[in-house]
Amino acid sequence: MVFTQFGGNSRVRDDIGMMNREDYWKLWREISSDEVETSKQDNFCILKSSSDTGTEQQTNDAFSDKWGAYQESSKKEVWYQMQKDWYLRLYGFASEEEFADFLKSKEIIFDAGCGLGYKAAWFATLAPESLVIGIDYSEAVGIAAKNYPSHTNLLFAQGDIASTPFIEGSIDYVSCDQVIMHTQNPDETFGELVRITNQDGGEFACYFYAKKALPRELLDDHFRSACANMSKEKLWDMSKQLTVLGKNLSDLNVSIEVPDIPALEIKGGTYDLQRFVYWNFLKCFWNEDLGNETSVVTNYDWYSPSNARRYSEEEVRGLVEANGLDVRHFHQEEACYSGRFIKRSHQAKRNECR
């Protein structure tokens, strides 16, 4: 028997392990303030399919295009596995077994911005008795639903993660991995995902792009503004050209000594030439193991969306504090910050106000 509490309501479930697809939709409806109508595909529904905001819709279209193209990649399973391994490091799990034990303790799991759904399917496999919900604003989520029809406990929806239908405190684990910076207002999206996280034992995992050296930041903003007016064909061509540049620089196998340049936020040290250009001036991604297709998509992923906010560590920690969260795990590396957060207890909040 499982006891669950959310939004001031309680419920007792003694049927976990015997649930079919309709039972999981019933559980979704219990935590939703909106009516849900399933499509002909019984693991998928549409909450909202488009945005009235130009930059947001452009970002949605970019990811629909990206994921639609990558769906056909011969290297996608290699990339999926790399992403899963990285996920464990980002959020402080020593092994997949430890992560599975963690997920099994969560009745309702939400993959916010699920893309092609491979992480949501991973969650559903590791926690087969939990309801796993994947929502994405792009059309990729429809592909996800078609790719993973056999996971009874996995439901997908097209919609806006910044405005979910879920009642307050109804989700036991919210995962927003490599997504929040692409929403129209990332800080407001963060607040929405905090709102739906269960106060009693729930956790919220989130990833943030890190700010880079000043030349890279300025060039990224300029490129992204210019790219908004490019056709998809030109964007893909540029992404392929940047991939060639990254590969050619990498193939030189040249290391250089760089002094600290604080005014430009460039850190001194010994750099491979390709990595020096990459981190400080221009994203020209290349990875030999992932191959050409994945490298091209990675470059497209960076320049095609209009929305792609970057954060400093101070900004991330400030956002966490402002939303009344405590840090369970915090990770940082050159590319990003990530962490798992819990809602501060009511008692702790009262003590802070004294």
Backbone torsions as a table, in degrees:
resi	resn	phi	psi	omega
1	MET	NA	136.3	-178.9
2	VAL	-117.5	129.2	177.3
3	PHE	-102.6	127.2	-178.4
4	THR	-127.9	140.1	178.2
5	GLN	-132.4	134.5	175.4
6	PHE	-156.6	149.8	173.7
7	GLY	52.6	30.1	180.0
8	GLY	83.2	-0.7	179.9
9	ASN	-112.2	155.7	178.8
10	SER	-126.9	154.3	173.5
11	ARG	-151.6	150.5	178.3
12	VAL	-115.5	129.1	-179.9
13	ARG	-118.2	125.4	176.2
14	ASP	-117.8	13.0	-175.3
15	ASP	-112.7	9.7	177.8
16	ILE	-59.9	135.9	-177.8
17	GLY	99.2	-13.3	179.7
18	MET	-121.3	20.1	-173.1
19	MET	-91.5	139.5	174.6
20	ASN	-103.7	-176.9	-176.5
21	ARG	-57.6	-43.9	-179.2
22	GLU	-64.2	-33.4	176.3
23	ASP	-62.8	-38.4	179.3
24	TYR	-70.5	-35.7	174.1
25	TRP	-65.2	-36.5	177.5
26	LYS	-62.9	-41.1	177.5
27	LEU	-63.7	-41.4	174.8
28	TRP	-55.6	-48.6	-176.8
29	ARG	-62.5	-30.6	179.1
30	GLU	-64.9	-28.6	-176.3
31	ILE	-105.1	5.9	-176.1
32	SER	-108.3	140.0	176.1
33	SER	-88.6	-7.1	-179.8
34	ASP	-114.9	154.1	173.4
35	GLU	-69.6	143.9	179.7
36	VAL	-120.8	124.8	175.9
37	GLU	-114.0	118.4	179.8
38	THR	-74.7	156.3	178.7
39	SER	-88.0	-172.9	176.5
40	LYS	-61.0	-28.8	175.4
41	GLN	-86.7	118.7	-165.4
42	ASP	-77.7	4.2	175.1
43	ASN	-112.9	19.8	-170.7
44	PHE	-146.3	141.8	172.2
45	CYS	-143.9	165.2	177.6
46	ILE	-114.6	119.7	174.9
47	LEU	-92.2	-45.0	178.5
48	LYS	-159.7	131.8	-172.3
49	SER	-110.4	-9.3	-178.9
50	SER	-153.0	160.7	-180.0
51	SER	-113.9	148.1	176.3
52	ASP	-83.8	-9.2	-179.7
53	THR	-91.6	126.8	-172.7
54	GLY	-59.5	-48.3	-177.9
55	THR	-67.0	-34.7	179.4
56	GLU	-67.8	-44.1	179.8
57	GLN	-67.6	-36.5	176.7
58	GLN	-61.5	-40.9	177.7
59	THR	-64.4	-42.8	176.8
60	ASN	-60.1	-44.4	179.9
61	ASP	-63.3	-39.0	179.9
62	ALA	-62.0	-41.4	-179.8
63	PHE	-75.4	-31.5	172.8
64	SER	-60.1	-43.3	-179.9
65	ASP	-67.2	-46.4	-178.9
66	LYS	-59.4	-53.8	-175.4
67	TRP	-69.2	-33.1	176.1
68	GLY	-61.8	-40.0	178.1
69	ALA	-70.5	-42.2	-174.9
70	TYR	-72.2	-21.5	177.3
71	GLN	-53.8	-29.3	-176.8
72	GLU	-92.7	0.3	-174.7
73	SER	-69.9	137.7	176.5
74	SER	-75.0	-13.4	-176.8
75	LYS	-102.5	5.4	-170.6
76	LYS	-65.6	-34.2	-179.5
77	GLU	-67.6	-34.9	175.4
78	VAL	-63.2	-44.8	180.0
79	TRP	-66.5	-39.7	177.7
80	TYR	-58.7	-45.1	-178.7
81	GLN	-65.7	-39.4	177.0
82	MET	-61.6	-41.1	179.8
83	GLN	-65.5	-39.2	178.1
84	LYS	-64.8	-44.5	178.1
85	ASP	-61.2	-41.3	179.3
86	TRP	-66.8	-38.4	179.5
87	TYR	-56.8	-43.9	-179.9
88	LEU	-60.3	-41.3	178.9
89	ARG	-69.4	-41.5	-177.7
90	LEU	-60.2	-34.8	-171.2
91	TYR	-114.7	13.1	167.6
92	GLY	80.3	34.6	175.8
93	PHE	-109.1	126.9	-175.0
94	ALA	-71.7	-24.2	-177.0
95	SER	-158.4	165.7	175.6
96	GLU	-64.2	-33.1	179.3
97	GLU	-64.1	-42.6	178.2
98	GLU	-64.5	-40.4	178.9
99	PHE	-65.1	-40.1	179.1
100	ALA	-62.2	-42.8	177.6
101	ASP	-61.1	-40.0	177.7
102	PHE	-62.0	-49.6	-177.2
103	LEU	-64.6	-35.9	-178.6
104	LYS	-64.0	-19.3	178.1
105	SER	-85.8	-1.4	-177.4
106	LYS	-111.7	119.8	-176.7
107	GLU	-73.9	-38.0	-177.9
108	ILE	-126.6	124.3	-174.7
109	ILE	-122.1	136.0	-175.9
110	PHE	-125.1	118.2	173.1
111	ASP	-94.9	99.1	-174.3
112	ALA	-87.0	107.8	-174.0
113	GLY	88.0	60.6	-167.6
114	CYS	-82.6	-11.7	179.8
115	GLY	56.7	-127.7	-179.1
116	LEU	-77.1	-0.2	169.3
117	GLY	84.3	6.6	-174.6
118	TYR	-69.0	-33.4	177.7
119	LYS	-73.8	-39.1	176.6
120	ALA	-60.0	-41.7	177.7
121	ALA	-65.3	-37.0	175.6
122	TRP	-61.5	-46.9	177.9
123	PHE	-58.9	-45.0	-176.9
124	ALA	-65.0	-32.7	177.6
125	THR	-71.9	-41.8	-178.1
126	LEU	-72.9	-27.2	-179.0
127	ALA	-128.6	72.4	-169.5
128	PRO	-68.0	-11.5	178.8
129	GLU	-103.9	0.5	177.1
130	SER	-93.7	149.5	170.4
131	LEU	-80.4	123.9	175.9
132	VAL	-113.0	126.8	-179.2
133	ILE	-115.8	128.2	174.5
134	GLY	-115.7	123.8	178.2
135	ILE	-125.0	137.8	176.1
136	ASP	-145.8	146.3	-179.6
137	TYR	-80.9	-20.3	-177.9
138	SER	-85.9	168.4	179.5
139	GLU	-73.1	-6.7	178.3
140	ALA	-59.1	-29.4	-176.3
141	VAL	-66.2	-28.2	174.2
142	GLY	-66.1	-37.9	175.0
143	ILE	-64.5	-41.4	179.4
144	ALA	-57.1	-46.3	-179.0
145	ALA	-61.4	-37.5	178.2
146	LYS	-72.0	-31.0	-178.2
147	ASN	-74.8	-26.6	-172.6
148	TYR	-129.0	60.0	-178.1
149	PRO	-79.3	-15.4	-171.9
150	SER	-89.3	-8.0	177.5
151	HIS	-84.4	100.5	-175.7
152	THR	-59.1	-33.1	-174.5
153	ASN	-91.0	11.8	-175.5
154	LEU	-116.2	120.5	-179.8
155	LEU	-122.8	141.8	-178.4
156	PHE	-120.4	153.1	175.2
157	ALA	-150.1	145.5	170.4
158	GLN	-90.7	126.0	-178.8
159	GLY	179.0	-179.5	-174.3
160	ASP	-97.0	115.9	-179.2
161	ILE	-70.9	-12.8	177.1
162	ALA	-80.2	-8.9	-179.9
163	SER	-147.4	78.0	-174.7
164	THR	-84.9	162.1	177.8
165	PRO	-87.0	1.7	-170.0
166	PHE	-82.2	143.0	-179.3
167	ILE	-75.2	160.9	-174.3
168	GLU	-59.3	133.5	175.2
169	GLY	71.0	22.4	-172.4
170	SER	-93.7	-11.2	-174.5
171	ILE	-108.6	130.3	-176.5
172	ASP	-84.1	-29.5	174.7
173	TYR	-143.6	117.4	176.3
174	VAL	-106.5	125.1	177.4
175	SER	-119.4	118.9	176.9
176	CYS	-123.9	84.0	-171.0
177	ASP	-99.7	116.3	175.7
178	GLN	61.7	37.0	-173.8
179	VAL	-131.9	-41.4	-164.5
180	ILE	-57.9	-32.6	-177.4
181	MET	-70.5	-12.2	178.9
182	HIS	-93.5	-2.9	177.8
183	THR	-81.3	164.9	-173.1
184	GLN	-63.3	-42.0	176.7
185	ASN	-133.7	93.1	-173.7
186	PRO	-57.6	-37.1	-179.0
187	ASP	-66.2	-39.1	177.5
188	GLU	-69.1	-37.8	176.8
189	THR	-62.0	-42.9	177.5
190	PHE	-56.8	-46.1	179.5
191	GLY	-61.4	-38.5	177.9
192	GLU	-64.4	-41.3	-178.8
193	LEU	-71.7	-31.3	171.7
194	VAL	-64.2	-43.5	-177.9
195	ARG	-54.5	-42.2	-174.2
196	ILE	-86.8	-6.1	179.5
197	THR	-75.0	134.1	-178.7
198	ASN	-61.0	129.9	178.3
199	GLN	-66.8	-31.3	-173.1
200	ASP	-102.0	85.2	176.4
201	GLY	89.6	-1.6	177.8
202	GLY	-75.5	154.2	177.3
203	GLU	-134.9	150.9	-178.6
204	PHE	-125.9	118.5	178.7
205	ALA	-105.7	131.6	-176.5
206	CYS	-145.2	147.8	-177.9
207	TYR	-120.2	140.7	179.7
208	PHE	-131.0	134.9	169.5
209	TYR	-61.2	138.3	175.5
210	ALA	-92.1	144.4	173.5
211	LYS	-66.8	142.1	-179.5
212	LYS	-103.9	-168.2	176.6
213	ALA	-60.1	154.5	-174.7
214	LEU	-55.5	-46.0	179.3
215	PRO	-58.9	-39.8	-179.8
216	ARG	-66.7	-42.1	179.5
217	GLU	-61.3	-45.6	-178.8
218	LEU	-65.1	-42.6	-179.1
219	LEU	-68.8	-39.6	177.6
220	ASP	-58.3	-46.7	-179.3
221	ASP	-63.0	-42.1	179.5
222	HIS	-64.2	-46.4	179.7
223	PHE	-60.6	-45.6	-175.9
224	ARG	-63.3	-38.1	177.2
225	SER	-64.1	-43.5	179.9
226	ALA	-68.4	-36.9	-176.5
227	CYS	-67.8	-24.3	-179.6
228	ALA	-61.4	-22.9	-179.2
229	ASN	-101.6	3.7	179.5
230	MET	-87.9	151.6	172.5
231	SER	-72.9	161.2	176.9
232	LYS	-58.9	-37.8	-178.9
233	GLU	-62.3	-43.3	179.4
234	LYS	-67.9	-36.6	177.9
235	LEU	-63.9	-42.8	178.3
236	TRP	-66.7	-39.2	178.0
237	ASP	-62.2	-45.9	179.0
238	MET	-62.0	-39.7	179.7
239	SER	-63.4	-38.9	176.6
240	LYS	-66.3	-40.1	179.9
241	GLN	-66.6	-40.1	177.1
242	LEU	-65.4	-34.4	176.9
243	THR	-65.2	-43.0	176.6
244	VAL	-61.1	-43.4	177.9
245	LEU	-59.8	-46.7	178.6
246	GLY	-59.9	-42.4	179.2
247	LYS	-65.8	-44.3	-178.3
248	ASN	-63.7	-40.5	177.2
249	LEU	-65.1	-41.1	179.4
250	SER	-64.7	-40.4	-178.6
251	ASP	-65.2	-21.2	177.1
252	LEU	-65.0	-28.6	179.4
253	ASN	52.3	48.1	-177.6
254	VAL	-110.2	133.0	174.2
255	SER	-106.7	143.9	178.8
256	ILE	-131.7	151.1	174.9
257	GLU	-94.4	128.4	-176.6
258	VAL	-121.3	129.3	175.6
259	PRO	-76.8	158.4	169.9
260	ASP	-61.5	132.7	175.4
261	ILE	-128.6	79.4	-172.8
262	PRO	-56.8	-36.3	-178.0
263	ALA	-61.8	-27.5	178.8
264	LEU	-104.1	3.1	179.8
265	GLU	60.1	31.6	176.4
266	ILE	-96.2	124.7	-178.8
267	LYS	-86.0	134.8	179.2
268	GLY	-73.9	163.2	178.0
269	GLY	144.5	-173.4	177.1
270	THR	-93.0	124.3	-177.5
271	TYR	-123.3	142.2	158.3
272	ASP	-65.7	139.6	-174.1
273	LEU	-57.0	-43.2	-179.2
274	GLN	-62.5	-41.2	-178.8
275	ARG	-69.8	-33.6	177.9
276	PHE	-64.0	-46.1	177.4
277	VAL	-63.4	-43.5	-176.3
278	TYR	-61.2	-50.7	-174.0
279	TRP	-76.7	-25.9	-169.6
280	ASN	-113.2	-17.4	-174.6
281	PHE	-134.5	-48.0	-169.0
282	LEU	-152.0	127.9	175.2
283	LYS	-74.3	110.5	175.7
284	CYS	-133.7	77.0	-171.1
285	PHE	-69.8	136.7	170.7
286	TRP	-149.8	130.8	176.3
287	ASN	-137.0	116.6	-176.5
288	GLU	-59.0	-42.3	-176.4
289	ASP	-68.0	-37.0	-178.4
290	LEU	-81.2	-24.1	174.9
291	GLY	86.0	-179.4	-172.1
292	ASN	-68.4	-46.1	-175.9
293	GLU	-58.4	-49.1	-178.3
294	THR	-66.8	-37.0	178.7
295	SER	-64.9	-41.6	178.1
296	VAL	-62.7	-46.1	-179.6
297	VAL	-62.6	-36.9	178.8
298	THR	-64.0	-41.9	176.5
299	ASN	-67.2	-40.0	177.1
300	TYR	-62.0	-41.1	-179.8
301	ASP	-58.6	-33.1	-176.2
302	TRP	-79.3	-43.0	-171.6
303	TYR	-95.6	-19.2	-174.6
304	SER	-79.1	-36.4	-179.1
305	PRO	-75.5	138.7	175.8
306	SER	-69.4	-35.7	-178.1
307	ASN	-96.1	119.3	177.8
308	ALA	-162.2	74.3	-177.1
309	ARG	-73.4	143.9	173.5
310	ARG	-113.7	152.9	-174.8
311	TYR	-126.6	151.9	165.1
312	SER	-90.3	163.3	177.1
313	GLU	-60.0	-39.7	179.7
314	GLU	-60.8	-39.6	179.5
315	GLU	-67.6	-40.2	178.5
316	VAL	-62.9	-50.3	-178.3
317	ARG	-64.6	-34.4	176.6
318	GLY	-64.9	-40.1	178.3
319	LEU	-64.8	-42.1	178.0
320	VAL	-61.3	-46.7	-179.3
321	GLU	-64.6	-43.7	-177.5
322	ALA	-62.8	-24.8	-179.5
323	ASN	-97.7	12.4	174.0
324	GLY	68.0	38.7	-177.9
325	LEU	-110.2	150.8	168.3
326	ASP	-106.0	151.7	-177.3
327	VAL	-92.4	121.9	172.5
328	ARG	-89.4	-36.2	179.7
329	HIS	-152.6	137.8	177.2
330	PHE	-134.5	134.4	-175.8
331	HIS	-132.3	142.3	173.3
332	GLN	-142.4	146.8	173.3
333	GLU	-150.2	-178.6	-173.5
334	GLU	-55.3	-37.5	-172.9
335	ALA	-87.3	-22.1	-164.8
336	CYS	-161.8	170.3	164.4
337	TYR	-123.5	148.0	175.8
338	SER	-152.0	159.9	179.5
339	GLY	-170.1	166.8	170.9
340	ARG	-115.1	132.9	-171.8
341	PHE	-130.2	150.5	176.0
342	ILE	-126.4	152.8	177.2
343	LYS	-69.9	134.2	176.9
344	ARG	-64.7	140.5	-178.0
345	SER	-65.5	154.6	178.6
346	HIS	-59.9	-36.7	-179.9
347	GLN	-64.8	-43.1	179.1
348	ALA	-62.2	-39.9	178.8
349	LYS	-64.1	-40.4	178.5
350	ARG	-64.0	-40.7	179.3
351	ASN	-62.9	-37.4	179.6
352	GLU	-65.8	-30.1	-176.7
353	CYS	-81.4	-11.3	-178.3
354	ARG	-75.3	NA	NA
